[in-house]
């Protein structure tokens, strides 16, 4: 009988602890009254974005093969489309095609803020042009949207920033501290010629930035099960990137008398092992931070789990990693993307290889990843990393930059919750780490999860409502410095 009482007491104590932690798991949402409104001319903004889309600033992996004429045309277009901003702001052309603007503030003691986007866009996949509702570089305004490559990634952000600047200048507004605008021209191919050169220029001038806002997450509906309201996903870091090439060598010859393992077979085995034995799933500090913002908006059962990960962590990982987004938040991901081997069916290849793309979670390193791959594939397989970038630093959620973005989100998208998260892809923002401690990644547009697939895909488009909301977001952000 005493044992029964002890068990009951333990259950009561555990329940009290669980419920107590759940009760303390409170919403981070708050109300922000928007600044007195300026009437936004959405049709004018749509025409400006349309004009930007019509200029095919297509990136190329080999800079020597890129058509640079559209980039010069784009620079001229911005000057013509936004005359007030170009008259008031200082502009520099960096490394021929990237743009850096300075809007001088009234208080020189304040650190500057940098707002970012990029000029280049990815090409349209050959053979898919006929699948577009409107030609991908037409900039067509129809059905309540502006259509075309770059409307979501990320010429929209350039136009929204400059729209906000124009309106504020016309009001006679002067920011408290300097505002810099930086538009690189090669983000889609890692930003070596654009963002890196702008960052080096700022560093050479001894400029230290208060915070940076680049492209990143958006306001999404239905992004997370159990949450009914839109989530404004503000990137506080980005994953690292690595292309790991593995190569096997074997006997060449006729396929009629094969050895036990061909080079292609060895690569096949190595790839299968890497997919089977991936990097461990972890509930990292940044994931806990994200869940602390999202959890209070969920039902009691999910709230109970998220508020008590010390107990339910294994269950959470088991369930969360079953979805692709959840798996990507929990671990360094493994994606086999390229396989190369023989060219003729009846000839044994002397060499076979594969390239595996990894997105490295903060807290791990490129060296950790290479050691993992070597440990999995064994000594007979050659391992090299032709392209690799470390994960970014994690920016604070209690810093002035995150709080400023959060206030602008709540003033513009009042139903939403601002949520810190890790950006899965790479951005230009990582290039600015030498000049800034607070770097964030967010694009002010409300989109469905289905619409997110349009980025880099077919029928990319931006709604006219998003042109208004995005312009207001940047106006709120700049005015609330």
Secondary structure, DSSP 4 states (H G I P E B T S, - for coil): -HHHHHHHHHHHHHHHHHHHHHHT--------PPPSP----HHHHHHHHHHHHTS--B--SSGGGS--HHHHHHHHHHHHH-HHHHHHSEEEEETTTEEEEEE--S-TTSPEEEEEEES-BPPPPTT-GGGSSS-TTS--EETTEEESTTTTTTHHHHHHHHHHHHHHHHTT---SS-EEEEEES-GGGTSTTTHHHHHHHHHHTT--EEEEEEEEEEEEESSSTT--S-EEEEEEEE-EEEEEEEEEE---EEGGG--SS-HHHHHHHHHHHHHHSPPPP---HHHHHHHHHHGGGS-HHHHHHHHTHHHHHHHHHHHHTTSHHHHHHHS-EEEEEEEE--SSTTEE-SEEEEEEEEEEPTT--HHHHHHHHHHHH-TTSEEEEEEEEPPPPPPPSSSHHHHHHHHHHHHHSTT-EEEEEEESS--GGGGGGGGBS-EEEEEEEEEEHHHHTTTTSTT-EEEHHHHHHHHHHHHHHHHT-
